[in-house]
């Protein structure tokens, strides 16, 4: 299931959109990808390569306006995606 950005914005009472919100890449957070299975390692590598790496010593943290959380459930083998 997913929602489009226009649906999310239209449902808000107060729009909190920053002009620079989509000019920078999101901060990628991978949760529960530490398993030794080759499929899980491949998924983690694929998600990491979708976005450029962030140098924490050089990046201005005020420029990062978005986070992308991807969580893996080993029992159900499902991914939870939150942006």
DSSP file (Angstrom, degrees, kcal/mol; ACC not computed):
  #  RESIDUE AA STRUCTURE BP1 BP2  ACC     N-H-->O    O-->H-N    N-H-->O    O-->H-N    TCO  KAPPA ALPHA  PHI   PSI    X-CA   Y-CA   Z-CA
    1    1 A X              0   0    0      0, 0.0     2,-0.3     0, 0.0     0, 0.0   0.000 360.0 360.0 360.0 145.7    0.0    0.0    0.0
    2    2 A X        -     0   0    0      2,-0.0     2,-0.4     0, 0.0     0, 0.0  -0.969 360.0-139.4-152.8 165.6    1.2    3.5   -0.7
    3    3 A X        -     0   0    0     -2,-0.3     2,-0.1     4,-0.0     0, 0.0  -0.985  22.1-123.6-129.7 141.6    0.1    7.1   -0.9
    4    4 A X     >  -     0   0    0     -2,-0.4     4,-2.0     1,-0.1     3,-0.4  -0.490  26.0-116.2 -79.1 155.2    1.0    9.8   -3.4
    5    5 A X  H  > S+     0   0    0      1,-0.2     4,-2.6     2,-0.2     5,-0.2   0.856 115.8  55.7 -61.4 -35.8    2.5   13.0   -2.1
    6    6 A X  H  > S+     0   0    0      1,-0.2     4,-1.9     2,-0.2    -1,-0.2   0.851 107.5  49.8 -67.5 -32.4   -0.5   15.0   -3.4
    7    7 A X  H  > S+     0   0    0     -3,-0.4     4,-1.2     2,-0.2    -2,-0.2   0.890 111.9  47.6 -70.1 -39.5   -2.8   12.8   -1.4
    8    8 A X  H  X S+     0   0    0     -4,-2.0     4,-0.7     2,-0.2     3,-0.3   0.932 113.6  47.1 -66.5 -44.9   -0.8   13.3    1.8
    9    9 A X  H >< S+     0   0    0     -4,-2.6     3,-0.8     1,-0.2    -2,-0.2   0.891 110.2  52.5 -64.8 -39.8   -0.5   17.1    1.3
   10   10 A X  H 3< S+     0   0    0     -4,-1.9    -1,-0.2     1,-0.2    -2,-0.2   0.771 106.9  53.5 -69.3 -24.0   -4.3   17.4    0.6
   11   11 A X  H 3< S+     0   0    0     -4,-1.2    -1,-0.2    -3,-0.3     2,-0.2   0.632  89.9  96.7 -84.1 -13.4   -5.1   15.5    3.8
   12   12 A X    <<  -     0   0    0     -3,-0.8     3,-0.2    -4,-0.7    -3,-0.0  -0.520  62.8-152.8 -78.5 142.4   -3.0   17.8    6.0
   13   13 A X  S    S+     0   0    0      1,-0.3     2,-0.5    -2,-0.2    -1,-0.1   0.880  92.2  30.2 -76.3 -40.3   -4.7   20.7    7.8
   14   14 A X  S    S-     0   0    0     -3,-0.1     2,-0.4     2,-0.0    -1,-0.3  -0.976  86.2-135.9-121.9 119.3   -1.4   22.7    7.8
   15   15 A X        -     0   0    0     -2,-0.5     2,-0.2    -3,-0.2    -6,-0.1  -0.599  19.6-176.5 -77.0 126.6    0.9   22.2    4.9
   16   16 A X        +     0   0    0     -2,-0.4     2,-0.5     2,-0.1    -1,-0.1  -0.501  24.4 149.1-120.1  61.1    4.5   21.9    6.1
   17   17 A X        -     0   0    0     -2,-0.2     2,-0.3    -8,-0.0    -2,-0.0  -0.836  34.6-148.2 -98.7 128.2    6.3   21.6    2.8
   18   18 A X    >   -     0   0    0     -2,-0.5     3,-1.3     1,-0.1     4,-0.3  -0.715  15.4-132.7 -90.7 145.0    9.9   23.0    2.5
   19   19 A X  T 3  S+     0   0    0     -2,-0.3     3,-0.4     1,-0.3    -1,-0.1   0.872 108.8  43.0 -63.5 -35.7   11.0   24.4   -0.8
   20   20 A X  T >> S+     0   0    0      1,-0.2     3,-1.2     2,-0.1     4,-0.6   0.215  81.9 111.2 -94.4  14.6   14.2   22.5   -0.6
   21   21 A X  T <4 S+     0   0    0     -3,-1.3     3,-0.3     1,-0.3    44,-0.3   0.852  84.9  32.7 -61.8 -37.9   12.7   19.3    0.6
   22   22 A X  T 34 S+     0   0    0     -3,-0.4    -1,-0.3    -4,-0.3    -2,-0.1   0.215  97.1  84.5-107.1  15.4   13.3   17.2   -2.5
   23   23 A X  T <4 S+     0   0    0     -3,-1.2     2,-0.3    40,-0.1    -1,-0.2   0.710  89.4  52.8 -86.8 -20.7   16.5   18.8   -3.6
   24   24 A X  S  < S-     0   0    0     -4,-0.6    41,-0.1    -3,-0.3     2,-0.1  -0.816  92.4-103.3-114.5 155.5   18.7   16.5   -1.4
   25   25 A X        -     0   0    0     -2,-0.3    41,-0.3     1,-0.1    40,-0.1  -0.381  42.1-106.1 -72.1 151.7   18.7   12.8   -1.0
   26   26 A X        -     0   0    0     39,-0.1     2,-0.6    38,-0.1    41,-0.2  -0.385  30.7-104.5 -76.7 158.7   17.0   11.2    2.0
   27   27 A X  E     -a   67   0A   0     39,-2.3    41,-3.2    -2,-0.1     2,-0.5  -0.745  38.9-139.6 -79.6 120.7   18.9    9.7    4.9
   28   28 A X  E     -a   68   0A   0     -2,-0.6     2,-0.5    39,-0.2    41,-0.2  -0.733  20.2-174.5 -91.5 126.8   18.7    5.9    4.5
   29   29 A X  E     -a   69   0A   0     39,-3.1    41,-2.7    -2,-0.5     2,-0.5  -0.979   4.4-166.1-122.5 118.0   18.0    3.8    7.6
   30   30 A X  E     -a   70   0A   0     -2,-0.5     2,-0.4    39,-0.2     3,-0.2  -0.908   7.1-166.5-105.9 127.9   18.1    0.0    7.3
   31   31 A X  E     +a   71   0A   0     39,-2.8    41,-2.1    -2,-0.5    -2,-0.0  -0.946  64.6   2.2-119.8 135.0   16.7   -1.9   10.2
   32   32 A X  S    S+     0   0    0     -2,-0.4     3,-0.3    39,-0.2    -1,-0.2   0.819  83.1 125.7  64.9  35.6   17.1   -5.7   10.8
   33   33 A X        +     0   0    0     -3,-0.2    11,-0.1     1,-0.2    -1,-0.1   0.110  38.6 101.1-103.8  20.3   19.3   -6.3    7.8
   34   34 A X        +     0   0    0      2,-0.0    -1,-0.2    10,-0.0     2,-0.1   0.321  49.6 120.6 -88.3   8.7   22.1   -7.9    9.8
   35   35 A X        -     0   0    0     -3,-0.3     6,-0.0     1,-0.1     0, 0.0  -0.370  66.4-130.4 -74.3 154.7   21.2  -11.5    9.0
   36   36 A X        +     0   0    0      4,-0.1     2,-0.1    -2,-0.1    -1,-0.1   0.384  67.4 119.2 -88.2   3.5   23.7  -13.7    7.2
   37   37 A X     >  -     0   0    0      1,-0.1     4,-2.0     2,-0.0     3,-0.2  -0.472  67.2-132.4 -71.7 142.2   21.4  -14.9    4.4
   38   38 A X  H  > S+     0   0    0      1,-0.2     4,-2.2     2,-0.2     5,-0.1   0.825 104.8  56.9 -65.8 -32.4   22.6  -13.9    1.0
   39   39 A X  H  > S+     0   0    0      2,-0.2     4,-2.1     1,-0.2    -1,-0.2   0.897 107.8  47.1 -66.4 -39.5   19.1  -12.6    0.0
   40   40 A X  H  > S+     0   0    0      2,-0.2     4,-2.3     1,-0.2    -2,-0.2   0.897 112.1  49.8 -69.8 -40.2   19.1  -10.2    2.9
   41   41 A X  H  X S+     0   0    0     -4,-2.0     4,-2.4     2,-0.2    -2,-0.2   0.896 110.6  50.9 -63.4 -39.7   22.6   -9.0    2.1
   42   42 A X  H  X S+     0   0    0     -4,-2.2     4,-2.3     2,-0.2    -2,-0.2   0.903 110.1  49.1 -65.4 -41.6   21.6   -8.5   -1.5
   43   43 A X  H  X S+     0   0    0     -4,-2.1     4,-2.4     2,-0.2     5,-0.2   0.926 111.5  49.1 -62.7 -44.7   18.6   -6.4   -0.5
   44   44 A X  H  X S+     0   0    0     -4,-2.3     4,-2.2     1,-0.2    -2,-0.2   0.914 112.1  48.6 -62.2 -43.0   20.6   -4.2    1.8
   45   45 A X  H  X S+     0   0    0     -4,-2.4     4,-1.9     2,-0.2    -1,-0.2   0.889 110.1  51.9 -63.6 -39.9   23.2   -3.7   -0.9
   46   46 A X  H  X S+     0   0    0     -4,-2.3     4,-0.7     2,-0.2    -2,-0.2   0.927 111.4  46.1 -63.4 -45.3   20.5   -2.8   -3.4
   47   47 A X  H >X S+     0   0    0     -4,-2.4     4,-0.6     1,-0.2     3,-0.6   0.886 111.8  51.8 -66.1 -38.1   18.9   -0.2   -1.1
   48   48 A X  H >< S+     0   0    0     -4,-2.2     3,-0.5     1,-0.2    -1,-0.2   0.849 109.7  49.8 -66.2 -33.6   22.3    1.3   -0.2
   49   49 A X  H 3< S+     0   0    0     -4,-1.9    -1,-0.2     1,-0.2    -2,-0.2   0.584  95.8  71.3 -83.2  -9.6   23.2    1.7   -3.9
   50   50 A X  H << S+     0   0    0     -4,-0.7     2,-0.3    -3,-0.6    -1,-0.2   0.781 105.3  38.8 -72.7 -25.8   19.9    3.4   -4.7
   51   51 A X  S << S-     0   0    0     -4,-0.6    -1,-0.1    -3,-0.5     3,-0.1  -0.932  93.9-105.0-125.6 146.6   21.0    6.5   -2.9
   52   52 A X        -     0   0    0     -2,-0.3     2,-0.1     1,-0.1    -2,-0.1  -0.361  44.2-101.4 -68.1 150.4   24.4    8.2   -2.7
   53   53 A X        -     0   0    0      1,-0.1     2,-0.5   -26,-0.1    -1,-0.1  -0.395  32.2-132.0 -71.2 150.8   26.4    7.7    0.5
   54   54 A X        -     0   0    0     -2,-0.1     2,-0.9    -3,-0.1    -1,-0.1  -0.913   4.7-142.6-108.6 125.2   26.4   10.6    2.9
   55   55 A X    >>  -     0   0    0     -2,-0.5     4,-2.2     1,-0.2     3,-1.0  -0.785  11.6-160.2 -84.9 108.6   29.6   11.8    4.4
   56   56 A X  T 34 S+     0   0    0     -2,-0.9    -1,-0.2     1,-0.3     5,-0.1   0.711  87.3  55.6 -67.7 -19.6   28.6   12.7    8.0
   57   57 A X  T 34 S+     0   0    0      1,-0.1    -1,-0.3    -3,-0.1    -2,-0.0   0.732 118.1  31.3 -83.4 -21.8   31.6   14.9    8.5
   58   58 A X  T <4 S+     0   0    0     -3,-1.0    -2,-0.2     2,-0.0     2,-0.2   0.649  95.2  97.7-109.0 -20.1   30.9   17.1    5.5
   59   59 A X  S  < S-     0   0    0     -4,-2.2     2,-0.8     1,-0.1     3,-0.0  -0.455  70.9-128.9 -77.2 142.7   27.1   17.2    5.2
   60   60 A X    >>  -     0   0    0     -2,-0.2     3,-2.1     1,-0.1     4,-0.5  -0.821  15.6-152.2 -86.7 113.8   25.1   20.0    6.6
   61   61 A X  G >4 S+     0   0    0     -2,-0.8     3,-0.6     1,-0.3    -1,-0.1   0.719  91.0  66.8 -65.2 -20.1   22.5   18.3    8.7
   62   62 A X  G 34 S+     0   0    0      1,-0.2    -1,-0.3    -3,-0.0    -2,-0.0   0.710  94.5  59.6 -71.1 -18.7   20.1   21.2    8.2
   63   63 A X  G <4 S+     0   0    0     -3,-2.1     2,-0.8     2,-0.0    -1,-0.2   0.718  84.4  87.5 -80.7 -21.5   19.9   20.3    4.5
   64   64 A X    <<  +     0   0    0     -3,-0.6   -38,-0.1    -4,-0.5   -43,-0.1  -0.706  44.5 158.8 -83.5 111.9   18.6   16.7    5.2
   65   65 A X        +     0   0    0     -2,-0.8     2,-0.3   -44,-0.3    -1,-0.2   0.480  54.8  55.3-110.2  -7.9   14.8   17.1    5.4
   66   66 A X        -     0   0    0    -41,-0.3   -39,-2.3   -45,-0.1     2,-0.4  -0.943  55.7-163.5-132.5 150.2   13.8   13.4    4.7
   67   67 A X  E     -a   27   0A   0     16,-0.4     2,-0.5    -2,-0.3   -39,-0.2  -0.971   8.0-154.6-126.8 146.1   14.5   10.0    6.1
   68   68 A X  E     -a   28   0A   0    -41,-3.2   -39,-3.1    -2,-0.4     2,-0.5  -0.960  12.8-168.2-122.8 111.2   13.8    6.7    4.4
   69   69 A X  E     -aB  29  82A   0     13,-3.2    13,-2.8    -2,-0.5     2,-0.5  -0.884   6.5-178.8-104.1 124.2   13.3    3.8    6.9
   70   70 A X  E     -aB  30  81A   0    -41,-2.7   -39,-2.8    -2,-0.5     2,-0.4  -0.981   6.9-173.6-123.3 118.8   13.3    0.2    5.5
   71   71 A X  E     -aB  31  80A   0      9,-2.6     9,-3.1    -2,-0.5     2,-0.5  -0.917  11.1-149.7-117.1 137.4   12.8   -2.5    8.1
   72   72 A X  E     - B   0  79A   0    -41,-2.1     2,-0.7    -2,-0.4     7,-0.2  -0.909   1.0-155.6-109.7 129.5   13.0   -6.2    7.4
   73   73 A X  E  >> - B   0  78A   0      5,-2.6     4,-1.7    -2,-0.5     5,-0.9  -0.917   3.3-164.1-103.5 113.4   10.9   -8.8    9.3
   74   74 A X  T  45S+     0   0    0     -2,-0.7    -1,-0.1     1,-0.2   -42,-0.0   0.814  84.3  54.8 -69.7 -31.2   12.7  -12.1    9.3
   75   75 A X  T  45S+     0   0    0      1,-0.2    -1,-0.2     3,-0.1    -2,-0.0   0.947 123.6  23.8 -68.9 -47.9    9.6  -14.1   10.4
   76   76 A X  T  45S-     0   0    0      2,-0.1    -2,-0.2     0, 0.0    -1,-0.2   0.587  97.9-133.1 -93.2 -10.7    7.3  -12.9    7.7
   77   77 A X  T  <5 +     0   0    0     -4,-1.7     2,-0.3     1,-0.2    -3,-0.2   0.873  58.9 139.4  57.2  41.4   10.0  -12.0    5.2
   78   78 A X  E   < -B   73   0A   0     -5,-0.9    -5,-2.6     2,-0.0     2,-0.4  -0.848  47.9-136.1-114.0 151.2    8.3   -8.6    4.6
   79   79 A X  E     -B   72   0A   0     -2,-0.3     2,-0.5    -7,-0.2    -7,-0.2  -0.883   9.2-152.6-104.5 136.0    9.8   -5.2    4.2
   80   80 A X  E     -B   71   0A   0     -9,-3.1    -9,-2.6    -2,-0.4     2,-0.5  -0.938  13.6-164.2-106.0 130.9    8.3   -2.1    5.9
   81   81 A X  E     +B   70   0A   0     -2,-0.5     2,-0.4   -11,-0.2   -11,-0.2  -0.963  12.0 173.5-121.4 123.7    9.0    1.1    4.0
   82   82 A X  E      B   69   0A   0    -13,-2.8   -13,-3.2    -2,-0.5    -2,-0.0  -0.990 360.0 360.0-134.7 127.5    8.5    4.5    5.6
   83   83 A X              0   0    0     -2,-0.4   -16,-0.4   -15,-0.2    -1,-0.1   0.336 360.0 360.0-118.4 360.0    9.5    7.8    4.0
